[in-house]
Amino acid sequence: MAPATVQRKKVCVTGSGGFIASWIVKLLLDRGYTVHGTVRNLDESKNRHLREMDGASDRLVLYKVDLLDIESLRSAIKGCDGVFHTASPVTDDPELMVQPAVEGTRNVMRAAAEAGVRRVVFTSSIGAVTMDPKRGDDVVVDESCWSDLDFCIQTKNWYCYGKAVAEQAAWELARNLGVDLVVVNPVVVIGPLLQPTVNASVAHVLKYLDGSVKTYANAVQAYVHVHDAADAHIRVYEAPAAAGRYLCAESVLHREDVVRMLAKFFPDYPLPTKCSDEVNPKKKAYRFSNEKLKELGMEFTPVAQALYDTVRSLQDKALLPLLIS
Ligand SMILES: NC(=O)c1ccc[n+]([C@@H]2O[C@H](COP(=O)([O-])OP(=O)(O)OC[C@H]3O[C@@H](n4cnc5c(N)ncnc54)[C@H](OP(=O)(O)O)[C@@H]3O)[C@@H](O)[C@H]2O)c1
């Protein structure tokens, strides 16, 4: 973690009970911040993991907020020095994805501008970066890359579409309302869960271990450890000179590499050994740059460790049976 550069103040984290946001809340509390966490459901069972964090009893206040209800956002953001806007649907259902992601982001930006916050950090996605069929194999994927919205629509990739449009809306409102915005674009985030249930990116690993898939796809994907994803958000919030987008990625792996790494650590699970596509050439990993975050002092956790930590966490939470031969 970078040395402290700002006075610890009050910040708001939207969707604070989610996979990445729970880690952001934990690291913020560890660093002495007071956190206004937004949740859609104030039930004790959903939020116990937040309330039990070190520092939470004195410095965490939970607010019931829906992204489409700006009044609820105003009450959570009022009095805050900064906002981490992490809440978003994570789905390919266009009805559930696009409007809450885009209009919700507009509402956060408006409420943040009214409250006069110092900076908003928006959790965008690799989905707003790489969905471009025109990108050549030699291109190094970095913060200058944007997904092609027409391609997202043609391929019905509504998650990537929603995230890209939401990020564009955030930049537009930042300009119009004079808000200091910094964006983190994480790739697939894996690692230990703090929340009680499995989110979509951890389910991506779980499906290889619980026997629910018999083959792996001929596909590549970039990965990052959830601790690093949360750390990146705090670094870009605290560094006065941070600006623009930050691609948050450690490695790009083919699915074959993922199942091989899992099999090395956890050989007793029914991991697939065959690719579902035996016809086409094996997809190649794309080149990427994470230099911008490294310039802020980030040291990325190796992906093998991230995969190991994900499985151990699923076992510890009894979300995956412990198999030991
Ligand atoms: N995990 C990844 O691999 C990954 C990669 C790149 C970017 N991201 C981005 O990171 C962010 C967090 O993702 P995650 O993986 O941590 O997912 P997650 O665990 O599913 O968390 C999403 C959070 O958003 C909240 N939310 C959804 N719709 C909402 C609405 N209408 N109003 C208020 N809150 C709402 C959810 O609340 P409930 O708990 O009430 O459902 C949940 O707390 C998202 O913006 C996602 O696009 C994730």
The ligand as an SDF file (V2000), in Angstrom:
LIG
                    3D

 48 52  0  0  0  0  0  0  0  0999 V2000
  -15.6750   -9.0730  -10.4320 N   0  0  0  0  0  0  0  0  0  0  0  0
  -15.1140   -8.7800  -11.6020 C   0  0  0  0  0  0  0  0  0  0  0  0
  -14.4630   -9.6250  -12.2430 O   0  0  0  0  0  0  0  0  0  0  0  0
  -15.2150   -7.3950  -12.1650 C   0  0  0  0  0  0  0  0  0  0  0  0
  -14.3550   -7.0370  -13.2170 C   0  0  0  0  0  0  0  0  0  0  0  0
  -14.4340   -5.7430  -13.7400 C   0  0  0  0  0  0  0  0  0  0  0  0
  -15.3230   -4.8340  -13.2150 C   0  0  0  0  0  0  0  0  0  0  0  0
  -16.1480   -5.2100  -12.2000 N   0  0  0  0  0  0  0  0  0  0  0  0
  -17.0690   -4.2020  -11.6730 C   0  0  0  0  0  0  0  0  0  0  0  0
  -16.8560   -4.1130  -10.2800 O   0  0  0  0  0  0  0  0  0  0  0  0
  -18.0660   -3.7460   -9.6350 C   0  0  0  0  0  0  0  0  0  0  0  0
  -18.3690   -4.7190   -8.5380 C   0  0  0  0  0  0  0  0  0  0  0  0
  -18.4670   -6.0220   -9.0840 O   0  0  0  0  0  0  0  0  0  0  0  0
  -18.3990   -7.3160   -8.1630 P   0  0  0  0  0  0  0  0  0  0  0  0
  -17.6870   -8.3450   -8.9180 O   0  0  0  0  0  0  0  0  0  0  0  0
  -17.9340   -6.9370   -6.8010 O   0  0  0  0  0  0  0  0  0  0  0  0
  -19.9360   -7.7250   -8.1830 O   0  0  0  0  0  0  0  0  0  0  0  0
  -21.0040   -8.0220   -7.0430 P   0  0  0  0  0  0  0  0  0  0  0  0
  -20.3820   -8.7900   -5.9390 O   0  0  0  0  0  0  0  0  0  0  0  0
  -22.1510   -8.6050   -7.7590 O   0  0  0  0  0  0  0  0  0  0  0  0
  -21.3500   -6.5660   -6.5240 O   0  0  0  0  0  0  0  0  0  0  0  0
  -22.1790   -5.6820   -7.2100 C   0  0  0  0  0  0  0  0  0  0  0  0
  -22.7930   -4.7380   -6.2020 C   0  0  0  0  0  0  0  0  0  0  0  0
  -23.6170   -3.7910   -6.8970 O   0  0  0  0  0  0  0  0  0  0  0  0
  -24.8420   -3.6770   -6.2000 C   0  0  0  0  0  0  0  0  0  0  0  0
  -25.9410   -3.2520   -7.0930 N   0  0  0  0  0  0  0  0  0  0  0  0
  -26.3390   -3.8380   -8.2380 C   0  0  0  0  0  0  0  0  0  0  0  0
  -27.3810   -3.1620   -8.7480 N   0  0  0  0  0  0  0  0  0  0  0  0
  -27.6390   -2.1270   -7.9110 C   0  0  0  0  0  0  0  0  0  0  0  0
  -28.5960   -1.0800   -7.8810 C   0  0  0  0  0  0  0  0  0  0  0  0
  -29.5300   -0.9360   -8.8310 N   0  0  0  0  0  0  0  0  0  0  0  0
  -28.5630   -0.2010   -6.8360 N   0  0  0  0  0  0  0  0  0  0  0  0
  -27.6630   -0.3290   -5.8630 C   0  0  0  0  0  0  0  0  0  0  0  0
  -26.7180   -1.3070   -5.8280 N   0  0  0  0  0  0  0  0  0  0  0  0
  -26.7210   -2.1880   -6.8480 C   0  0  0  0  0  0  0  0  0  0  0  0
  -25.0830   -5.0600   -5.6370 C   0  0  0  0  0  0  0  0  0  0  0  0
  -25.9990   -4.9710   -4.5650 O   0  0  0  0  0  0  0  0  0  0  0  0
  -26.7760   -6.2540   -3.9920 P   0  0  0  0  0  0  0  0  0  0  0  0
  -25.8040   -6.9240   -3.0730 O   0  0  0  0  0  0  0  0  0  0  0  0
  -27.9460   -5.6680   -3.3110 O   0  0  0  0  0  0  0  0  0  0  0  0
  -27.1400   -7.1050   -5.1830 O   0  0  0  0  0  0  0  0  0  0  0  0
  -23.6830   -5.4410   -5.1810 C   0  0  0  0  0  0  0  0  0  0  0  0
  -23.3940   -4.9130   -3.9230 O   0  0  0  0  0  0  0  0  0  0  0  0
  -19.1290   -3.6710  -10.7220 C   0  0  0  0  0  0  0  0  0  0  0  0
  -19.2130   -2.3270  -11.1390 O   0  0  0  0  0  0  0  0  0  0  0  0
  -18.5360   -4.5240  -11.8360 C   0  0  0  0  0  0  0  0  0  0  0  0
  -19.0270   -4.1430  -13.1010 O   0  0  0  0  0  0  0  0  0  0  0  0
  -16.1210   -6.4600  -11.6740 C   0  0  0  0  0  0  0  0  0  0  0  0
  1  2  1  0
  2  3  2  0
  2  4  1  0
  4  5  1  0
  4 48  2  0
  5  6  2  0
  6  7  1  0
  7  8  2  0
  8  9  1  0
  8 48  1  0
  9 10  1  0
  9 46  1  0
 10 11  1  0
 11 12  1  0
 11 44  1  0
 12 13  1  0
 13 14  1  0
 14 15  2  0
 14 16  1  0
 14 17  1  0
 17 18  1  0
 18 19  2  0
 18 20  1  0
 18 21  1  0
 21 22  1  0
 22 23  1  0
 23 24  1  0
 23 42  1  0
 24 25  1  0
 25 26  1  0
 25 36  1  0
 26 27  1  0
 26 35  1  0
 27 28  2  0
 28 29  1  0
 29 30  1  0
 29 35  2  0
 30 31  1  0
 30 32  2  0
 32 33  1  0
 33 34  2  0
 34 35  1  0
 36 37  1  0
 36 42  1  0
 37 38  1  0
 38 39  2  0
 38 40  1  0
 38 41  1  0
 42 43  1  0
 44 45  1  0
 44 46  1  0
 46 47  1  0
M  CHG  2   8   1  16  -1
M  END
$$$$
